Amino acid sequence: MKAVSGKLFCRMLEGSGWILKRVNGSHHIYAKSGSSVRISVPVHGNTPLKTGLQRHLMKLAGIAESDL
């Protein structure tokens, strides 16, 4: 799996219809209308997300590995 940064993952979420609700410190909170799921993405500059966290966030958001 290709490691992506928090900034790039946020852009991917916004491209697939997720809306930034708020920013709490370095965590960006996203929501989608019609869904009760909230996604919290840590944005620490260009540091890549850890593999397990990235996989979990992709599963919640419905983003496939091929979309990376």
The 8 nearest C-alpha neighbors of each residue, nearest first, counted from 0:
[[1, 2, 64, 50, 67, 54, 3, 65],
 [0, 2, 3, 67, 64, 50, 47, 53],
 [1, 3, 47, 0, 48, 50, 4, 49],
 [4, 2, 47, 48, 7, 1, 8, 5],
 [3, 5, 47, 45, 7, 6, 46, 48],
 [4, 6, 42, 8, 7, 41, 9, 48],
 [7, 5, 9, 4, 8, 42, 10, 45],
 [6, 8, 10, 4, 9, 5, 3, 11],
 [7, 9, 11, 5, 10, 6, 4, 12],
 [10, 8, 12, 6, 7, 11, 5, 13],
 [11, 9, 7, 13, 8, 12, 14, 6],
 [10, 12, 8, 14, 9, 13, 7, 15],
 [13, 11, 9, 15, 17, 14, 10, 8],
 [14, 12, 17, 10, 16, 15, 11, 18],
 [13, 15, 11, 12, 16, 10, 17, 9],
 [14, 16, 12, 13, 17, 11, 62, 60],
 [17, 15, 13, 14, 18, 12, 31, 32],
 [16, 18, 13, 31, 12, 30, 15, 29],
 [19, 17, 29, 30, 31, 20, 13, 16],
 [18, 20, 29, 21, 28, 30, 17, 27],
 [21, 19, 29, 28, 18, 30, 22, 27],
 [22, 20, 28, 19, 27, 23, 29, 26],
 [21, 23, 27, 26, 28, 24, 25, 20],
 [22, 24, 26, 25, 27, 21, 28, 39],
 [25, 23, 26, 22, 27, 41, 42, 21],
 [24, 26, 42, 41, 23, 27, 43, 22],
 [27, 25, 41, 23, 40, 24, 22, 42],
 [26, 28, 22, 40, 39, 21, 41, 23],
 [27, 29, 39, 21, 38, 20, 19, 22],
 [30, 28, 19, 38, 18, 20, 37, 17],
 [31, 29, 37, 18, 17, 20, 36, 38],
 [32, 30, 17, 34, 18, 33, 16, 29],
 [31, 33, 34, 30, 35, 17, 18, 16],
 [32, 34, 31, 35, 36, 30, 17, 16],
 [35, 33, 36, 32, 31, 30, 37, 17],
 [34, 36, 37, 33, 30, 31, 32, 38],
 [37, 35, 34, 30, 38, 31, 59, 60],
 [38, 36, 30, 29, 35, 39, 28, 31],
 [39, 37, 29, 28, 40, 36, 30, 56],
 [38, 40, 28, 27, 26, 29, 37, 41],
 [39, 41, 27, 26, 42, 5, 38, 28],
 [42, 40, 26, 25, 5, 43, 27, 39],
 [43, 41, 5, 25, 44, 6, 26, 40],
 [44, 42, 46, 41, 45, 25, 5, 4],
 [45, 43, 46, 42, 6, 5, 4, 47],
 [44, 46, 4, 47, 43, 6, 5, 42],
 [45, 47, 4, 44, 43, 48, 5, 42],
 [48, 46, 4, 3, 2, 45, 49, 5],
 [49, 47, 4, 53, 3, 5, 50, 2],
 [48, 50, 52, 51, 53, 47, 2, 54],
 [49, 51, 53, 52, 54, 48, 2, 0],
 [52, 50, 54, 53, 49, 55, 48, 56],
 [53, 51, 55, 54, 49, 50, 56, 48],
 [52, 54, 50, 56, 55, 51, 48, 49],
 [53, 55, 57, 51, 52, 56, 50, 58],
 [56, 54, 52, 58, 57, 53, 51, 59],
 [57, 55, 59, 53, 58, 54, 60, 52],
 [58, 56, 62, 60, 54, 55, 59, 61],
 [57, 59, 55, 61, 56, 60, 54, 62],
 [60, 58, 56, 57, 61, 55, 38, 36],
 [61, 59, 57, 58, 62, 56, 12, 38],
 [60, 62, 58, 59, 57, 63, 56, 15],
 [63, 61, 57, 60, 58, 66, 64, 59],
 [62, 64, 65, 66, 61, 57, 67, 58],
 [65, 63, 66, 67, 62, 0, 57, 1],
 [64, 66, 63, 67, 62, 0, 1, 57],
 [67, 65, 64, 63, 62, 11, 57, 61],
 [66, 65, 64, 1, 63, 3, 62, 11]]
